């Protein structure tokens, strides 16, 4: 099992708009990618930070990368810069 963590910073006051676009555009795409288990968009309004966490059966591949590129285009008008993307293998779980 694998986890992808995407940390981004929207422009001030835009965290909820990024979350809305994530739910409307990216979440449906994720559900259609083989190996998808779950995804969450979490944030801190005061720190103006958003984090996407997705869980996968296998290491994320090109289908996820393409969906992420398309989503970045959808939020480029309200993003403060490019996101940081990290992939991890789950080594233990509770």
C-alpha positions as a Python dict, from the first residue, in 0.01 Angstrom:
ca = {
    (1, 'X'): (0, 0, 0),
    (2, 'X'): (119, 353, -79),
    (3, 'X'): (33, 706, 31),
    (4, 'X'): (78, 1023, -171),
    (5, 'X'): (96, 1351, 19),
    (6, 'X'): (61, 1677, -172),
    (7, 'X'): (126, 2000, 18),
    (8, 'X'): (21, 2324, -140),
    (9, 'X'): (-28, 2684, -45),
    (10, 'X'): (-319, 2872, -192),
    (11, 'X'): (-328, 3246, -217),
    (12, 'X'): (-460, 3409, 102),
    (13, 'X'): (-826, 3331, 164),
    (14, 'X'): (-845, 3067, -112),
    (15, 'X'): (-807, 2740, 88),
    (16, 'X'): (-1179, 2663, 77),
    (17, 'X'): (-1194, 2732, -297),
    (18, 'X'): (-907, 2489, -357),
    (19, 'X'): (-1094, 2232, -146),
    (20, 'X'): (-1411, 2290, -347),
    (21, 'X'): (-1228, 2241, -677),
    (22, 'X'): (-1049, 1934, -537),
    (23, 'X'): (-1382, 1776, -442),
    (24, 'X'): (-1547, 1871, -771),
    (25, 'X'): (-1269, 1788, -1018),
    (26, 'X'): (-989, 1578, -871),
    (27, 'X'): (-1178, 1346, -636),
    (28, 'X'): (-1391, 1190, -913),
    (29, 'X'): (-1078, 1133, -1124),
    (30, 'X'): (-902, 962, -834),
    (31, 'X'): (-1191, 723, -779),
    (32, 'X'): (-1158, 610, -1141),
    (33, 'X'): (-787, 520, -1119),
    (34, 'X'): (-717, 149, -1055),
    (35, 'X'): (-573, 83, -709),
    (36, 'X'): (-739, 386, -548),
    (37, 'X'): (-848, 333, -186),
    (38, 'X'): (-927, 673, -35),
    (39, 'X'): (-834, 1042, -48),
    (40, 'X'): (-867, 1342, 181),
    (41, 'X'): (-808, 1712, 141),
    (42, 'X'): (-718, 1869, 474),
    (43, 'X'): (-606, 2215, 561),
    (44, 'X'): (-532, 2489, 805),
    (45, 'X'): (-723, 2807, 722),
    (46, 'X'): (-516, 3021, 959),
    (47, 'X'): (-186, 2900, 810),
    (48, 'X'): (-335, 2912, 459),
    (49, 'X'): (-219, 2557, 383),
    (50, 'X'): (-384, 2264, 207),
    (51, 'X'): (-274, 1901, 199),
    (52, 'X'): (-406, 1621, -17),
    (53, 'X'): (-358, 1265, 107),
    (54, 'X'): (-441, 967, -113),
    (55, 'X'): (-406, 596, -39),
    (56, 'X'): (-329, 338, -309),
    (57, 'X'): (-295, -37, -341),
    (58, 'X'): (13, 5, -563),
    (59, 'X'): (273, 277, -613),
    (60, 'X'): (104, 575, -785),
    (61, 'X'): (173, 590, -1156),
    (62, 'X'): (115, 798, -1468),
    (63, 'X'): (-265, 807, -1437),
    (64, 'X'): (-237, 985, -1102),
    (65, 'X'): (41, 1210, -1227),
    (66, 'X'): (-176, 1316, -1521),
    (67, 'X'): (-477, 1383, -1296),
    (68, 'X'): (-253, 1594, -1071),
    (69, 'X'): (-118, 1797, -1367),
    (70, 'X'): (-474, 1871, -1480),
    (71, 'X'): (-578, 1970, -1129),
    (72, 'X'): (-280, 2204, -1093),
    (73, 'X'): (-399, 2380, -1408),
    (74, 'X'): (-746, 2418, -1253),
    (75, 'X'): (-606, 2589, -942),
    (76, 'X'): (-313, 2783, -1087),
    (77, 'X'): (-512, 3106, -1063),
    (78, 'X'): (-542, 3071, -683),
    (79, 'X'): (-219, 2883, -597),
    (80, 'X'): (77, 3063, -442),
    (81, 'X'): (322, 2824, -610),
    (82, 'X'): (379, 2464, -713),
    (83, 'X'): (293, 2187, -463),
    (84, 'X'): (535, 1954, -288),
    (85, 'X'): (457, 1590, -374),
    (86, 'X'): (579, 1293, -171),
    (87, 'X'): (508, 922, -218),
    (88, 'X'): (551, 673, 65),
    (89, 'X'): (515, 299, 101),
    (90, 'X'): (309, 201, 405),
    (91, 'X'): (541, 2, 630),
    (92, 'X'): (297, -54, 918),
    (93, 'X'): (-66, 24, 996),
    (94, 'X'): (-307, 16, 1290),
}
